[in-house]
Structures are given as structure tokens and as C-alpha cells.
């Protein structure tokens, strides 16, 4: 059994860690980018981003003033029993974490009817999936407005195929990357349905930078996407350069025979995710 309160505790921990500590894989990728960036301005930007990450970790302050909306992905063990009001526990944890860590609150009460701030960064946006075993894996992403605004979904014709996917991803990054604090992490979802393909793209951002896709063809597609995006020359900070993206990650799924859904979810240079495992108790 996993109690809702334990999930809330995990969310609280993950929010504060994600807000103030750059993921180790992102930090390593940023150092590698500094080594291969050919633009002097690009190297200056990367150096500033690395210094920013150091200060944030040392002083326990946010990596970015836009501390984002909170997306929570729960991966629940198939043999697990989860008890209690999970959404309420998550929202309570988010409100406490944002208050205790003095993070900026950025959630409007309603997109059209009331743009007033909720005051505690709730509600969180929650998705639930399942995995083998027991326990619950709690994934938290803090998504800034600039990077989410740089994202897009398109329903392609199946005839457009893989080349159409590559073209759409590259065009999306070309048009929006400068507002997403590059170098970016490009999450790509292909398949499922209009509503689900965006979740695939966002989940792709959770994968460790530098890891290789287990499916060889998709590993090759990721490398091509990364090369195409970096050939745009947007560069760090949008000031031109070699490194526009640190990585491109792809997740695919089945889809209708008449559809080819594609989504791009852009992660900014301060890609803020954290994962906490919650064990089952007897």
C-alpha cells in the first residue's frame, strides 16, 4: 500500500530539488556543450548558465525566476494499492513547497474567466501511468511559460512519414527556440491521439541526456533531429552558435491508420525535473 500522504511528501521533495538543482545529466551536457561551442558569444552564455547553476545549488535558490507550472507523472506499480485523495495531497505539497522555498507562483485561476493568480501555484497537472511491480515512481517537472509556449502539436498525414516529422520538429524549434532559453532539450512524441501525443513529448524530456534510445532506428532519428536542430545556428541564448539543443528524445506509440500525430515539447536550458521512488508499506 502507498498512502496519498507519502506521494505528497515525494512531490514536496521533488519540487524543491527540481527548482534549485540542475539535473546532473543536464549539467554534464552543458559542460560538454561549452567544449564544442564555436561561437564566442555562445561560450559566454554557456559559462553564465553553468555559473547560474552553481549559485542556485550552493545558495538553494531557483535556477530561474519562472518556477513554472507543476506537472506530476505518477507511475504506479500494477500490483500496488494507492489509498487516499492523491490530487489533494499533491496540491497541498505543491502549495507548501512553493511557500517554504519562496518560489514564484504562476498559475492563473482560469485561462479565460479569471486570470488572477491562485497564490500557491496550484493546481498541479497530473498524469497517471502504470508499470510492473509495486510502489509509485513520482516524476515532477517544473515547466516555465517560455518553454511550454515554444511547443506545438500537429496532425500530419501518414503520407508525410518520418521526413514530415523531422520537418515539423525542425520548423518548430526554428520558430520558437529563442524564447525558450536555449540550449534546449527537444522532446518529440509521435503517435497515439491528439491529446495523448503531447504527453509523449513531455515524457521524453524525463529521459537522461546522453542515453541512447533502445530502438536502433529511433536512436538514429534522434541523432538526425539533433543535427538538424543544431544546424539552425540559433545557439545558446539565441545569440547564434553551434549548440542550439543538448539532445532530442523521441517517444512513439500506436495510432489510427489515418493519422500521424506529432508533438514537440521544448525543455529550456534549466530543464527542471526530479524523480522520487515511493515504496509500498505492508
C-alpha positions, -999 to +999 in steps of 0.1 A: +000+000+000+011+036-008-007+064+011-015+096-007+004+115+020+036+096+010+031+107-026+026+143-013+059+141+006+077+129-025+062+158-046+073+183-020+109+170-021+110+168-059+096+204-064+123+220-043+151+198-057+140+205-093+136+242-087+171+247-073+194+220-087+201+214-124+198+177-133+233+160-132+229+149-168+219+184-179+249+198-161+272+174-178+257+181-212+262+218-206+299+213-198+302+192-230+284+219-250+309+245-237+337+224-251+323+222-286+306+256-290+324+276-316+308+309-311+325+332-286+291+347-275+277+312-272+306+302-249+299+332-227+262+323-224+270+287-216+295+298-190+269+321-174+244+292-174+269+270-156+277+297-131+239+302-125+235+265-118+264+266-093+250+296-074+215+281-074+227+248-059+251+265-034+225+291-022+194+269-025+177+295-048+157+289-080+176+282-112+151+305-130+127+332-118+099+314-137+095+285-114+068+271-137+037+251-136+040+217-118+035+186-139+033+153-119+036+120-137+028+091-113+040+056-125+020+032-103+031-004-098+005-028-113+004-047-080+001-016-059-028-002-039-028+036-036-050+050-008-064+085-001-070+117-020-039+118-042-047+151-061-054+169-028-021+155-013-002+167-044-017+202-044-010+205-007+026+195-012+030+220-041+015+248-021+038+241+009+069+237-013+063+269-031+058+288+001+087+272+020+112+276-009+099+311-017+092+301-053+072+324-076+036+314-081+025+314-117-009+297-121-040+317-132-074+306-118-088+301-153-074+306-188-103+328-199-126+336-170-102+346-142-065+354-149-059+361-112-031+342-096-041+313-074-014+323-050+001+289-043+009+276-077-019+250-076-034+231-091-007+208-103-013+190-136-013+152-130-010+122-153-010+086-142+006+056-159+014+020-148+045-001-146+053-036-134+058-043-097+049-023-066+054+012-053+050+045-071+075+065-091+068+102-087+081+123-116+079+161-112+086+187-139+085+224-134+077+239-168+083+276-175+060+295-197+086+303-223+095+267-230+059+255-230+049+283-253+076+270-277+058+237-280+034+225-307+012+197-319+003+188-355-017+161-370+003+150-401-009+129-429+006+094-428+020+100-463+043+127-448+061+100-429+093+104-410+105+132-432+074+151-423+081+145-386+117+158-390+105+189-409+078+198-383+102+194-354+129+215-371+105+242-381+090+244-346+124+248-330+135+273-356+105+295-349+103+292-311+137+283-296+149+318-290+121+323-265+128+290-247+162+299-233+185+277-255+203+254-255+171+234-253+161+198-248+137+187-275+110+162-266+092+146-295+061+124-293+049+105-324+016+085-324-013+080-300-041+106-304-043+144-305-045+147-267-020+119-258+008+127-282+017+159-262+021+137-231+046+115-250+066+146-259+067+158-224+076+123-210+105+123-235+121+152-216+124+130-185+149+107-202+186+111-192+205+133-216+232+112-233+213+080-230+207+061-263+172+051-274+169+013-271+153+010-306+182+015-332+160+032-358+147+057-333+182+063-319+192+072-354+162+095-358+172+113-326+207+119-339+194+133-372+169+156-353+197+169-331+219+175-361+191+193-380+182+215-350+218+224-342+223+233-379+198+261-374+225+281-357+202+296-331+228+289-305+230+295-267+208+323-256+195+326-292+227+347-300+240+323-326+262+293-323+269+256-327+247+243-298+210+250-301+199+218-284+216+194-260+196+164-271+165+153-290+144+125-274+116+106-292+088+085-278+064+067-302+031+049-298+004+032-319-020+054-337-050+054-361-042+042-396-053+076-410-033+097-385+003+107-378+002+128-346+034+147-337+041+169-307+072+189-298+077+198-261+107+221-256+127+220-224+147+251-216+184+252-205+172+249-169+154+216-176+138+210-141+127+175-134+131+152-104+122+117-096+114+101-062+106+064-056+078+058-030+080+022-016+050+001-007+044-005+030+026-035+045 
